[in-house]
Amino acid sequence: MKTVHFTSYKVATSLPLDKIAALLKANMKFTWDEYILVAGNQLDAILKYHTEDKAVYLFKYGCISFVNFTDKEIYSFLKYLESITSKINYNLMPKYHESHNISIDEDGSCSLWENSDIRVDYDKNIDHILSIILARSTQMDLFETQLNTLLDEAEKFIILLQKRRLLTFTKKSCTIMAKILRFEFESMSCIRIFEHPSLDKHSIKSNEIYDILADYYEFGDRFNIMQSKIKDLRKIVSLYSSLSYSETEKRLLIFEIFLLSLFSLAHII
């Protein structure tokens, strides 16, 4: 029996795949769901020894999937990549990562996960599919964490805003609203990770395996939950705008009354 080990990490906000591809002389298609595959002689040159059954998949949205890599080999590869891009954020890695193992029997069949009743014939295309799945799941982890943090901050702020503490929290409100708008922009730019990838159009098997693993990692449910929370964020932004506008109107009215009273007082004097 042989085990194939997959690990995916979030290492940067994004990766300059065009620059990396040019330096590694690797071929890639410049669409969101594609990746750069580093394996064989290219990987040997980076790690400085012969590698067998190892591969690296680099995704534009800042996630990297490693196949059969040790921790030391992952570190060596990232240090090499850092020398090219200067964009590796090691603080992200302990927080956002996924791992997965598949065991291949002597007859070449494998379970897609431990204790799974679903068995398929193993080929290298499964490495491709699992690398995509793990990278997308890792990116979803980041979205989910950011979304939950923003909702907590925004909900607490709205409660204070409703208590008419606008003056005290004006600066904080601008910060929170800026974070929400930035998150919406980034999530919109990354929305394609939720789409079905461009697998071999003639391979029903590849698409079926992707769908099975996407269901295992609960992509559909996670996406629906995030959509619901994003709607809640938009409601909070709308409520903030409404309360802020109402409060501003009151201030202007009070200021106008004050000016009119000064005018009347000056006239009397």
ChimeraX attribute file (.defattr): number of C-alpha atoms within 10 A of each C-alpha:
attribute: neighborCount
match mode: 1-to-1
recipient: residues
	/A:1	9
	/A:2	11
	/A:3	12
	/A:4	15
	/A:5	17
	/A:6	22
	/A:7	23
	/A:8	29
	/A:9	25
	/A:10	29
	/A:11	22
	/A:12	19
	/A:13	15
	/A:14	14
	/A:15	21
	/A:16	15
	/A:17	22
	/A:18	16
	/A:19	12
	/A:20	16
	/A:21	16
	/A:22	11
	/A:23	10
	/A:24	14
	/A:25	10
	/A:26	14
	/A:27	13
	/A:28	14
	/A:29	11
	/A:30	12
	/A:31	10
	/A:32	17
	/A:33	19
	/A:34	18
	/A:35	23
	/A:36	21
	/A:37	19
	/A:38	20
	/A:39	18
	/A:40	14
	/A:41	13
	/A:42	16
	/A:43	20
	/A:44	15
	/A:45	12
	/A:46	18
	/A:47	15
	/A:48	11
	/A:49	10
	/A:50	12
	/A:51	17
	/A:52	11
	/A:53	11
	/A:54	18
	/A:55	21
	/A:56	25
	/A:57	21
	/A:58	23
	/A:59	24
	/A:60	21
	/A:61	23
	/A:62	21
	/A:63	27
	/A:64	28
	/A:65	30
	/A:66	25
	/A:67	24
	/A:68	19
	/A:69	20
	/A:70	12
	/A:71	10
	/A:72	9
	/A:73	14
	/A:74	20
	/A:75	13
	/A:76	15
	/A:77	17
	/A:78	18
	/A:79	15
	/A:80	14
	/A:81	16
	/A:82	13
	/A:83	10
	/A:84	14
	/A:85	14
	/A:86	12
	/A:87	17
	/A:88	21
	/A:89	14
	/A:90	14
	/A:91	11
	/A:92	15
	/A:93	17
	/A:94	10
	/A:95	14
	/A:96	20
	/A:97	22
	/A:98	20
	/A:99	17
	/A:100	16
	/A:101	17
	/A:102	19
	/A:103	18
	/A:104	20
	/A:105	14
	/A:106	9
	/A:107	9
	/A:108	13
	/A:109	14
	/A:110	23
	/A:111	18
	/A:112	24
	/A:113	15
	/A:114	12
	/A:115	7
	/A:116	9
	/A:117	10
	/A:118	12
	/A:119	12
	/A:120	15
	/A:121	14
	/A:122	18
	/A:123	12
	/A:124	8
	/A:125	14
	/A:126	18
	/A:127	21
	/A:128	20
	/A:129	19
	/A:130	25
	/A:131	28
	/A:132	26
	/A:133	24
	/A:134	26
	/A:135	29
	/A:136	27
	/A:137	25
	/A:138	25
	/A:139	23
	/A:140	21
	/A:141	18
	/A:142	16
	/A:143	17
	/A:144	17
	/A:145	12
	/A:146	14
	/A:147	19
	/A:148	15
	/A:149	11
	/A:150	19
	/A:151	18
	/A:152	10
	/A:153	13
	/A:154	23
	/A:155	14
	/A:156	10
	/A:157	20
	/A:158	19
	/A:159	11
	/A:160	14
	/A:161	21
	/A:162	13
	/A:163	9
	/A:164	14
	/A:165	13
	/A:166	19
	/A:167	10
	/A:168	11
	/A:169	14
	/A:170	13
	/A:171	10
	/A:172	14
	/A:173	20
	/A:174	11
	/A:175	11
	/A:176	18
	/A:177	18
	/A:178	12
	/A:179	15
	/A:180	22
	/A:181	14
	/A:182	12
	/A:183	17
	/A:184	16
	/A:185	12
	/A:186	13
	/A:187	16
	/A:188	10
	/A:189	12
	/A:190	16
	/A:191	12
	/A:192	14
	/A:193	19
	/A:194	15
	/A:195	9
	/A:196	12
	/A:197	16
	/A:198	11
	/A:199	16
	/A:200	11
	/A:201	9
	/A:202	8
	/A:203	9
	/A:204	10
	/A:205	15
	/A:206	17
	/A:207	17
	/A:208	11
	/A:209	18
	/A:210	20
	/A:211	16
	/A:212	14
	/A:213	17
	/A:214	21
	/A:215	12
	/A:216	13
	/A:217	15
	/A:218	12
	/A:219	18
	/A:220	12
	/A:221	11
	/A:222	15
	/A:223	15
	/A:224	11
	/A:225	13
	/A:226	16
	/A:227	12
	/A:228	11
	/A:229	17
	/A:230	20
	/A:231	12
	/A:232	15
	/A:233	22
	/A:234	14
	/A:235	12
	/A:236	19
	/A:237	18
	/A:238	12
	/A:239	15
	/A:240	19
	/A:241	13
	/A:242	12
	/A:243	17
	/A:244	18
	/A:245	12
	/A:246	11
	/A:247	16
	/A:248	13
	/A:249	12
	/A:250	12
	/A:251	12
	/A:252	11
	/A:253	12
	/A:254	12
	/A:255	12
	/A:256	12
	/A:257	12
	/A:258	12
	/A:259	12
	/A:260	12
	/A:261	12
	/A:262	12
	/A:263	12
	/A:264	11
	/A:265	10
	/A:266	9
	/A:267	8
	/A:268	7
	/A:269	6
